[in-house]
């Protein structure tokens, strides 16, 4: 399960994180239990990452959270007609 909490667009707490795919001052790309997640902003910093529990804490000026569909949520016909 994936839980996220964003406080004042400056502190983001996430659970369900499987891995951090990439990280820079302007973006964090993650693989979660529910698919991909892109966090964008300015002066981003990973304050805490626990891969055993899947918890991640990001600080900075967060401007975008973009979730991508998990392959598990794709309908049977959607995959056939691409």
Buried (B, 14 or more C-beta within 10 A) or exposed (E): EBEBEBEEEEBBBBBBBEEBEEBEEBBBBBBBEBBBBBBBBEEBEBEEBEEEEBBBBBBBEBEEBEBEEEEEEEEEEEEEEE
